Amino acid sequence: MKNNLRELRAMRKWSQGALADALGVSRQTINAIETEKYDPSLPLAFKIARLFEQTIEEVFDYIE
């Protein structure tokens, strides 16, 4: 699943650790999502989208 999490985080000048703290996950989880090695759960995807005031579709792009 493609995503633009790294770009959204950079626009706010947040570290991976700061974003992880805001979402209640580990920094490693953020890194894995950004490098597309891990797809977040639906609840986590909603939290990410809400935090950045985006829709899930604006943050994540599902490619088959």
Secondary structure, DSSP 4 states (H G I P E B T S, - for coil): -EE-HHHHHHHTT--HHHHHHHHTS-HHHHHHHHTTS-PPPHHHHHHHHHHTT--HHHHEE---
